[in-house]
Amino acid sequence: MGDWICVISLLIVILRFFKAENDSTCEMYGSPEVSLLSKEGDFIIGGRTFILEFHLHKCKTLLFPLFFRINLREFRFVQTMIFAVEEINNSSELLPNVSVGYRIFDSCGSTLPSTRAAMGLMNGEENTWSKNCSSVHAVIGASESSSTIAMQQIFGVFQIPMISHFATCACLSNRKEYPFFFRTIPSDYYQSRALAKLVKHFGWTWVGAVRSDNDYGNNGMATFIEAANQEGICVEYSEAISRTGSRENVERVVRVIRGGTASVLVAFLAQGEMDVLLEEVLMQNLTGLQWVGSESWITANYLAKKRYAGILTGSLGFAIRKAKISGLLDFLLKVNPSQDPQSNLLREFWETTFGCSFRSSTPGTKSCSGFERLQDANNAFTDVSELRISNCVYKAVYAVAHALHSLLKCGPSGDSVIPWKIYEQLQKVNFTLQSGEQVYFDDNGDPAATYELVNWQRNHAGDVVFTTVGKYDASQPNWNQFTMNKVKITWKKYLKNCPAPLSVCSENCLPGFRQAIIKGKPICCFSCVPCADSAECSQCPSEFWSNVKHSKCVPKLIEFLSYGETMGALLTAFSLCGASLTLVVLCVFFRFRHTPLVKASNSELSFLLLFSLTLCFLCSLAFIGQPTAWSCMLRHTAFGVAFALCISCILAKTITVVMAFKAKRPANMFPQCSAPLQRTSVIGCTLIQVFICVIWLAFAPPFPHKNIVYANEKIILECFLGSPLAFWVVMAYIGFLALLCFILAFLGRKLPDNFNEAKFITFSMLIFSAVWLTFIPAYVSSPGKFTVAVEIFAILASSFGLLFCIFAPKCYILLLKPERNTKKHLMGRNQSRTQ
């Protein structure tokens, strides 16, 4: 009963295709249900391929009377499958002690021959039924989506897994309709969207489209148009052609393309339809188009020959990633009719390759000897420079072998291995080829979608070569984007340095005009009408400003205090001058470090104070130049810490002076306890400021900001404080130290001494306080870059005030009045009063 159920199910599917394809039969010299090449083995792999696309027959419904003998590219796919099978049979690791066989049939690129070939493969050549209604364990093929769909609907009934190397229709990913289908080539779901992204990338918003009138073309183009609409791309026309359709339809399609205004044509065509379209394009002399192609034809070498090169040079499209198959070329070059003298296929291949005949000689035709060398042939069969689809065939065979290997490891014998068990293992396969490529299937039976963006370019010899200019990897998180290589792209003008062609329905409106929608036209088509009043004009972006005539948007002027302008250069000069002068004073003090005056000034604190003043002068440089993230954080924190260190040193000196004259203990004991106190006070006061700055940077650091509110016509680049509170806390702390220092110095201004340092500190604190008290209102009210200039001026003025008030009198004595630099003179007034 089970056998009869299998037969009835098969017949129902066959009748469906007889009804659909009764007008497209091909007169073939051989029957499709008889295998063209075969090899017996423990397990049989069925091969379906579009080998004889234009065979030694004339299909009744072909557009042109083409009598091409054999599709050499498809024949290379067949030999790649045989090569992979031989590799597996010779392997000691994969399927040891098990032989794999194959039966290869011709689908003629049509659903009806595909169905008949499926019957031959299911039945075996003896037309007998096995207990599982099948004599094969897995099927590889076919090369077209429609043929694959036809056969999968048959094989699915018998749960036979099928792996296609070239069927890309997204519809085949539907597991409900095609549960036993796998493929080693990505689904058009990704390619169509990648093509839309490609068109958008080059700014082509107005394109034409042509497709194959089959499952491959219709589904792929539908997905492209949907994705293009989402990208804001308009499709001027979308036409369909079939290689078995009427000649008049192809002529009409080419006339539509010629009459269109789009300069970019997206061709989602199988090779058969591409051949037909190009022949008509040549007849009508249609040139000047930028072609964007699908993976089916974009790397077809025979199209790059001189006949079509003038039309297609500069084409762009996504192709399957190129690979290398070690040993394949040597295997291909060994193919010879002597391998199977009874094979008509091998004889036809030989006759087509060398233009000879094994039959009785006819006038103008040479005889084949069988000793011709394939090494001398230059055709699609021997060309292994673009192994893309061949690699998909190779991966498909190995996927079946790995599934069988995993199944046999569990223990079943060959008789008990049934196709649906292989299907279960195929879903789990995950292996790596010798080339390093990883092979696996997702839940829909699809591989990872990776493409290369290919551009047709000419080499120095003038030949067309396929140059990879980008890639698209759907396995990455941002798969909706593709990346471009640093390679010049050749456009339709064949020049690498020319800009990308323009393809828009309407060009951008001139200044003073606005876009107006044209009723009944796509959104990409519009007319330009004058702006009647300001209400109808579009508002400029935030970083642009209207020109004087209000006819276009121009970039706003960018303003910041730079080194190149006069004010910036002057402030930089004063800053460097102050730092240099401080270093000179430091050298003077170091030269006279052993003299009484320097010792009386507390040399350790004096050196530290001069170092901090140098930092105060230099920190002003961080305020000049274009604000960056680092400069914004550095300018305020460096300023705060440098001034805190400076005032802390002055405070320590003041405390030392006051305590020296107020102390009740002997004078010679005071220095022993004052030094640790000085260091502690300086470090402690400075660390408090450091702590405040660290909290500021950790929670709300300053950052560069574009101020577009202050002035409409310009952008002010400034450092936003992040936390204004933190800024004013830093300022307040410096003010607190200065106030404390001023009070102590003021109290000690009348202490007895010929050189009373407290008096000079008092003057310096008066200048420091005056500068920063006037800074606050000036800082708040100054606009733009003048805000920064005011802050720099305050830093420099206060630094110069401290330098001159504290160190100028000392340098005067050290350099000009050395006779006063004695202990007796310094203590003279105090001694006289004591006496």
N, C-alpha and C positions, 0 to 999 in steps of 0.2 A: 504494500500500500504506500509506504514511504517513497519508493522509487517513482510511482505514478504521480505523487504530489509534486515531486521535483520536476517532472516532465511537463505537467500542466502549467506550473508557475512559469517555466521557461517559455512555453509557447505563448502565453498571454503577453509577456514582454516583447517577444519577437513580433507579434501581430501589430503591436502599437507602432513599431518602427517601420514595418512594411507600409503602414498607412501614411506615416509621416514622410517617408523618403521614396515613394514610388516614382518620383519624377527625377531622381538624381542618381540613377544607377550608372555604373561605369562598365564598359565592355573591357574586361580584363582577359588576358590570355590565360591566366591562372585563377583558380578559385580561392577566395579569401579564407575559406575554412580549412585550407590545406597549408600546413606550416612551410615557410620558405627555408628556414634553417632549424635544425633540431639536434639535440643530444640527450641521450637517455641518462638517467641517474636515479639515485634513491629518492630524491625529491625533485620535482619538476617546477621550474619557474616559467610562467607564460610571458611572452614578450609581445606587446602590441606597439607598433610604431608606424609612423607615416612614411614608410620607406619609399613607396612608389607613388610619390605625389603626382608626377606626370610620367607615366610609364610608357611602354611601347604600345600605347592604345590612345584612343581619342575619346575622352569623356563627352557624352552627348550634349551636356549642358555647359561646357566650358565656354568662357567668353571669347577666347582667341584660340585658333587651331595650333596649340603648342604641342610638340611631340618630344619634349625632353624625356630622356630615357630613365633616369633614376635620380633621386634626391640624395646627393653624396653626403650632405650633412646628416641626414637621418640614418644613412648607412653607417656613418661613423658612430652614431649612437648605438646601433645594433652591435657593432664590433666592440664598443666599450663595454656593453653588457656581457658579451662572450669573454672578453678579457678579464672582467671581474670574476666571472664564474670559474675560469681557469685558475686565477690566483687563489680563490677559495679552495678549489679542489687540490691544489698543491700545497696548501697550508697545513702545518702540523699542529697549529694551535686552534684554528677556527674550523669547526666541524671535522675533527680527525676521524678517519676511517668511514667517512660519509661522502658520497658523490652527489653533486648537484647537476641536474640536467636542465634543459630549456627547450621550448618550442616557440618559434618566432613567426608571427603572422603579419599580414599586411592589412591595414585598416583603410587604405586609399583616401585618408583624410575625410571620410564621410561616415555618417551614422549607420547607414544600411550595411556597407561592407564591414564596418566595425562590429555590428551585431552578428553578421554571418561568421566573422573571424572568431567571435566569442563562442559561437556554437561549436566551431571546430576545436577550439581549445578546451571547451567543457567536455566534449565527447571523446576527444582523442581522435587520431586519424583513423582508428578502426571503427568509429561510429558506435562505440559501446559505452554503456553506462556503468560506472563503478557503484559501490554501495553508498558512496557519499555524493552521487550524481556528478562527480568531477574526477578528472585524472590529473589535476594540478593542485599545488599547495599555495601558490601566490601568483599574482599577475603584476607585471611592470608595464606601465603605459597608461594612456596613449599620449601622443604629442599634442592633441587638441582637446579643449574642454568639452566640446559637444560630443566628440567620439567617446571621451572618457565617461561622460554622464550616461551615454547610451549603454556602455558595457557595464558600468557600475550598477545600474539598475538590474542587470542580469546577474552579475556576480554577487550582489548583495543578497539576492534570494537564497543563494547557496552558502552564504557567510564566508566567501572567499576574499581575503584581503587583497587590495589593489593599491599599488604605489605608483603614482605618476611622477614623471620627471619634468613635465612641461605643461600640465594642465593647471592654469592659475586662476580660474574663475572662483570668485569669492563664494559663490553658491555651494561649492563642493565642501566648504567648511561646516555645512549644516549636518550635524551628527544624526539628526532625526531622519533625514532623507538618505544620507550616505554614511551609514554607521561603520562600514568596513573600508573606508577610503583613507589613504594616506598620500602624502606627497613630499618630495624633497626640494621643491621650489616654492618660494613664498606665495601667499595669496595676494590677489590683486587688491584686496582691501587696503593693503599698505601702499602698493605701488600707485594706485589712483590718487591717494591722498598726498603721496610724495610728489607726484606730478603737479598737483595743485599748488603745493608749497613752492615748487621750482618756478612755476609761472609767476606766482606772487613775488618771489624773491627778485626777479628781474623787472618788476613793475609792469608786466604785460596784463592789462586789465580787459583787453578786448581780443579774444582768440577765436579761431575756427576749430572745428572738431570733426574727425572722420573716424569711423570704426568698422570693424568686421560685423557683418550681420549674422552673428551667432552668439552662443552663450558667453564666449570670451569677450568679444567686443561690446555687446550690449550691457552686460553686467559691469564691466570695467569702466565704460564711459558713463554709465549712470552714477557710479560712485564718484568719478572725477567731477562731473557737473555739480553734484551735491556738495562736494568739498570746495569746488571753485566758488560757488555761491556764498559759502561761509567765509571765504577769503576776499569777497568783494570783486570777484572776477566775472565778467559777462562773456557768455558764449554766443557769438554771432550766428552760427549755424552748427548743426550736428547732423551729419549725413552718414548713412550706412551703405556698404557695398558687400557683395558676395562674389567669390570667384566663379560660382556657378550661376550667377544672375545674368541679366541681360546686358548686352553691350550698351544699349541706350541709357541704362541707369548710371553706368560708370561715366559716360560722356556727360550726363546731366550733373553728376556730382562735381566733376572737374570744372564745369561751367559755373557752378555755385561758388566754388573756391576762388575762381578767377574773378568773379563779380563781387566778392566780399571785400571789405575794407581792412579786415584783420591781416596783419603781416606775420602772425604766428599760427601755425597749424599743428594741433595735437592729434597725432595719428595713433590710435589704439587699434592696431591692425595685426592680424596674423600674417605670416609670410606670403601665403597664397594671395590674400587680398592686397598686400603691399605690392606684389609683382604686377597685379592687374592695374592698380591705381597708377603706378609709375609708368607703365606703358602708355596709358592714356595721357598722363602729364607730359610725356615726351612728344606725343602726337600733337597736343595743343600748345606745346612750347611754353608751359607755365613755369616761370622762374621767380626768384626774389622772395621766396617764403623761408621763414625760419621754422624748421621742422623740430618738433618735440615728440619723441617716439617711445613706445613701450618696449619691454624686454624682448618681445618676440622677434623684432627685426633690427634693433638698435646696434647689435654686434654681428649682424649677418655679413660675412666677408664678401659674398658674391655681389651684394648691393653696393659695395665700396669700389667696384670696378669702374672703368672709365665711362661705361654707358650711363650710369646713374650718379657718378661722383659730382658732376656739375650741378645736380639738383640737391643732393643731400649733404654736401660738405658743410660743416658747421652745425650739423644736427646735434641735439642734446637729448639725453634720455637715461633712464635707470636700467642697469643691466645686473644680472646675477653676478656675484663675486667670482672673479677669475681664479682658477686653481691650476695646479700641476699634478699630473698623474704619472708617477714614475713607471717607466717601461711601456707605456701605451704606444708611443710612436714606433718603437721597434716591433711591437705586435702588429700594428696597422700595416707596416711595410712588408710583413710576411704574408699578407692576404694574397691568395693566388687561386685561379680556377682549378689548379691541380689539387687543392685541398679537398675538393668535392667535385669530380668531373661531371656528376649528374645534376649539379646545381645550376639552374638557369640564371639565378640571381647573381652568382659570382661571375658568370660569363657576361651578363649585361653590364655589371660594374666594370669589368675589364674593358669591354668595348666602349663604354662611355668615357672612361678615363683616358684611353689612348686613341680614340677615334678610329678604331679598326673593327673587324668583324670576323667571327669564327665560322660564319656560314660561307657558302660559295661566293667568291669574289664578284662584286658588281662594279661597273665602271665608276672610277673616282673613289673607291673605297679600298683601303689596304687590308690585308689579312692579318689577324692576330696570331702571334706565335706562342704566346703564353710566357715568353721569356723577357717581356718588357719590364723595365725597372720602375717600381713605384717611387723610388728615390728621385727620379727625374720628373715626376708629376707634381704639379703645383695647383692643387684644387682644395675644395672644402673637406675632402676626406683626409688628406695628409697634413692639413694645417692644424697643428695642436697649440698654436699661440693663444687662442681664445677658448680655452676649455672651461666653459661655463655650464651649458646644459649637459655636456658629456659628463661633467663631474656630478651632476644631479642623478644621471643614470647610474654612475659608479656607486654613489651613496645609497641608491635604492636597492641595488643588488646586495650590498653589504648589510643593509638594514634587515633584509629577509634572512640572510645567513646568520646574523647575530640573534634574531628571534628564534630560528631553528636551533641554534646552539644552546640558547637558554632553555628551550623546551626539552631538548634531548638530555640535558644535564639532570632533569628530573626523572629520567628513566624510561620513557615510552619508546617503543621501537618504531621503525618507519611505517609499519602498517597501521599503527594506532594514532599517528600524527594526522590530525584533521585540520582543515584550514582555520576554523574559528579559534583553535588553540594558538595557532600562529598569530592570529589577530591580537589575542590577549598579550602575547609577548612583544609584538610590535609596539604596542602602546607604552611599553616599559623600556624599550631599548635606549641606551645612552652609551655611545662609544666614541672613540677618537680615531680618525684615519691617520695614515702614515704622514700625511701633510700637516697634521696638527689640528684639523678641523673637527669640531665636536658635532655629532649627529644625534638628534633626539626629536621627538614629536610632542606637541602640546595636546591638550584634551580634544582638540578638533582635528588632530592628525596633521597639523601644519608644522613646518620647521620655523626656526627663528628667522625673521625677515630682515635680511641685510642686503643692501644694494650698493653698487658703484655708479656714480654719475659719470656718464661717458660723453665725450665730445669728439666729433669727427674732425680731425685736423690733418693737414698735409705735412709730410716730412720734407727733408731737403731734396729728396728725389722726386717730389711731386705726388707721391702715393698717399692715399688716405689711410690714416692710422687711428685706432680708437684710444684716446687719451683719457685716463681717469682724472677728473677734475674735482671730485667730491665724493661723499658717501652718505648713506642713509641707513641707520641702524635702529630698527623698531624695538630691539631688546633693551635699549637704554631708557632711563626714566623720561627723558625729554625727547621721545621718539618722533614727536610731531615736527621736529626740525631736522635739517640736514646740514652738514658742514662742508665748506668749500676748501679745496686745496689751494696752495699758492701757485696755481698754474694759470697762464693766460688762456682765455677761452677764444676759440675761433668761431666767428659768427658767419652768417650767410655770405658775407663779402669776402670770406676766406682770409681775413686779416686778423692777427692776434691782438693788435693794439687798438682796433677800432671799438667804439662803445657798443653796448648792447642795442639791438634794434628796438625801435619804439613801436608799440602796438596798443593803441588806445582808440576808443571810439570818438572821444572829444578831447582836444588838448586843453591844458589848464587855461583858465581865463586870464586875460591881461590885467594889469593894475587898473583899478577903477571899475571893473566889471565883476559880476557875480554869476554863479551857476543857476540856471533855470531848467527845471525838469521838462523834458519833451514828452508829451502825452503819447502813450503807446510804445515808448522806447524803453530799453533797460536803463537802470540807474547810471550806468557808465556813459550813457549818451546824454548830453545836455547842451544847451545853448548858453552863450554869454551875453548878458544884458547889462547896460550901465547901472551903476548904483545911483538910484534917484536921490536918496538922502542917507543920512548917517544911520537911520534905523534899519536900513536894508543892508548896510555894510557889515561884514563880519568883524568881530572883535579880534584884535591881535593877541597872540599867546602872551603869557605873563612876562616872558623874557624878550619880547619884541615891542616896538613902538611905531606908530604911524609916521610916515615921512611928512614933509611940509605940505605936499599936495593931497595927503590922505588917500593915496592911490595904492600903496603897498606897505607891508610891514617890514621894518628894518630892525636889525638887532640893536638892543639898547647898549649904550656905552657902559663899560664896566669900570668902576672906580675903586681904587685902593691906593694906599700910600706905597709907592714903588721907589726903588733905588734910582731909577732913571730920571725922575722929575726933580726939579730944583729943590723943593722942600725936603724930599727924602734924602737927596744927596747931601744937603747941608746938615741935617740931623745926623746922618751917618758920619760925616766928617767930625762933628762935635763929639760924637760918641767915641770914635777912635782917638781923637785928640785927648779927651779926658782919660781914657784908659792908658794911653802912652804917657801922659803927664804923671799919672799915679805910679806907673812903673819906674819913672825917673826918680820920683820921691823915694820909692822903695829902695832903689839903688843907692841914693844918697844916705839914707838911714843905715843901710847895710855897711856902707863905707865908714861911717862914723859910729858904728854900733858900740864901741868901747869908750866913747866920750861920756862925760857926766850928763850932758843934756839928754842924750838918747836913753841913757840908763834911767834918768829921772822921769822920762816920759813913759816908762814901762815898755821896753823894747818888744817884748813878746806880744802885748796887746796892740802895739803900733803896727807891727808887721801884719798881724791878722786883720786889723782895720784897713790897712792899705790893700790887702788882698780882696776884702769884701767890697771896697770901693771900686776896684777894677771890675768885679762882677757886676756891680750896679751900672757902671758905664756900658758894659758889653751887653747886658740883658735888654737894653733899649733896641738893639739891632733885631731882636726877635719880633718887634712890633712893625718892622718895615718889610715890605714884600707882600706877595699874594698869600692870603691866609690859607693854611692847611691844617689838618687835624693835629699834627705834631706841633706846629708853630703856635696854634691857639692854646694848647695845653702848656707849652713851655713859657710863653711870654708872661702870663700872670703869676704862675707858680715860681718861676725863676726870679721875677721881680720881688715877690713877697719874701722868699727865703733870703735873697741877697741883702735886702734892706733890713730884715730882722737880724741877720748876722752883724751887719754894720752898726746898727743902733745898740745891739747887745754889747759889742766891743766898747762903744763910747760909754754906755751905762757902767760897764765894769771899770773903765778908767776913772769915771766920776766917783764911783763908790770908793775906789782905791785912794784917790786924792783926799776925799772927805775923811775917810777912816784914818789916813796917815796923820792928819793933823788933829783929829779928835781923840785918837787912842791914848789911853792912860798907861799902857805897858811901854817898856823901852822901845825906842825906834828900831834898834837892830834886830829885835825879835819879830817885828811886823811883817817883813817880807816873807818870812818862813810860813806864815799862815795865810798871807794874802794871795799867793800864787794859786793854790788849790781852789780858793774861793772865786778867783777871777775865772778860771777855766770852767768851774761848775756853773757859774752864772751865765757865761756866754753860751755854753752847750745847752743848758736848760732852757734859756729864752729862745734859742734858735730851734730846738726840737719841738717846742710848742707850735711854732709857725709851720714846721714841716708836717706835723700831725694834722693841722688844719688843712693844708694843701692836699695831703694824701686822701683825707675824707672827701674833699672837693672833687678830686679826680676820680675817685672810686664811684661816687653816686651821681654826680652831675657835672661832668667835665666840660670845659669850653669846646666849641666846635665851629667850623666855618659856616657862615650863613650868608645867603643872598638877600639883601634888603631891597625889596621892590616897592615898599610902601612909602619911604621917605620922598622919593622923587620918581615921577612917571617916566622921565626920559632916560634914566640911567639905573644901573644895578650897582649897589654898594656892597662890595665884598668886605665882610667884617667878621670878627670873632664874637659869636654869641657867648655870653658868660656861662651859660648852662645853669648856674645858680647865682643870681645876683647877690643873694644873702651871703654866700661863701666869699664872694669878692669883697664885700664891705666888711666882713669879719676879718679878712686878711689886712685890709686897710686900717681898720680900727685897732688891731693888735699893734701894727707899726706905730700908729698914733699914740697908743698907750705907752709904749716903750719910750718914744720921743718925749712925751709929757713928763714921765718919771725921771728921765735923764735931765730934762730942763730944770725941774724943781731942785734936784740934788746939786746940779751945777750952779744954780742961782744962789743956793745957800752957801756954797763954798767959794763964791766969786771974790771975797775979801780976805781970804786966808793969806797969812804972811808968807811971801816968797817973791823973789825977783822974777820968777817965771811961774805964774799961777795958771796952770792948764785949765782949771775950772772956769776961768773967765772966758777963754776961747771956746770952750764947749758950750757955754751959755750963748755966745753970739751965734755959733753954728746951729744950735737948736732953734734960736729965734728965726733964722733964715729958713731952716727946714720946715718949721711949722707954718711960716708965712706962705711958702711955696705950695704946700699941700692944702692949706685952707683955701687959697685962691683956685686950686686945681678943681675942687669939687663942683662949684657952679660952672666953671669953664668946660669941664668934662661933660656935664649933663646937657649943656646948651649947644655944644659944638656939633655941626652936621658932618656926616660922612667921614672922609679920611681925616678931617681936622680933629675929630675926637681922638684918633690915634696920635696925631701930632701933639695935641695938648698933653697927653699922658707921657709921651717921650720927653717933651720939654720939661715937665715936672720932675721926671727922673734925673735928667741931666742937670737941671738947675740946683736941685737939692744935693746931688752928688758933688758938683763943683763947690757949693757952699760949704759942705763938710770938709772937702779937701783943702780949700784955701783958709778957712777959719782955724782949723786945727793944725795944719802942717806948714802953712806959709810962714808964720813967725819962727818956727823951729828951723826951717830951711834957711831963713834969713840969717839967723845966728850961726848955723853950721857953715854956711858958704861965705857970708860977708862979714860977720863979726865973730871970728873964732876966739878972740880974747875974752868974750863973755861965756864961752863954753868951758867954764871951770866950776868946780864945786864951791869954791869960795865966793864967786860972784853969785851963783844961784842961791846960796844961803846967806848972802851978805846982809840983807835987810833984816832977816830973822835974828842974826847974831848981834847986830847993832842994838836992836830993841831989847834983847836979853841983857846986854851989857848995861 
